[in-house]
Amino acid sequence: MSLELNYALVKDGKIDNIILCNSEIIEQFSQDLGVDSFIELTDENFFNVYSRATIGDWVDGTTFVWSSWTKNEDGTFTAPIPQPTDGRVYEWREDLQNWFAVTPYPSWSWDPVTRTSTPPHVSPEGIWMWNEDTLDWDPLPEQPQDGGAYEWDAATNEWVLVP
């Protein structure tokens, strides 16, 4: 007997159901299930911790498209909100109904399999901040030496006094 896997049962271009079974059963009973096709759900196409196919989502070839998106007459899909065009890589978050930046800067790359963003080159030893203008790492400004406790605020690129 083969390994049990997750399958999307597709009807009229949408996921009608998701089941866990082995390939022999899905092939044998796909006609009886009243679906147009079935697709194995893998981490690469449908089924990982960050983007899970759900019942009602559109199926476009071997990948899924969120149910909140609109299918156009030409077969393409449109998100409810236009994707930002600031050069960073974005992914749609169905739970938030919005785009989520997965790279902090336009120069960084994104690996959807490992789900990591990577700078153009590795930072030197120590604490550095990325400079998008020079596409290089800059040392942090020296921490104030007035006896207070400070922490680096990456959002504002400055030292902030800890209360």
Helices and strands as residue ranges (DSSP letters): E 4-11, E 14-22, H 23-29, E 37-40, E 58-60, E 63-65, E 70-71, E 77-78, E 90-93, E 98-101, E 109-111, E 116-118, E 128-131, E 136-139, E 150-153, E 158-161
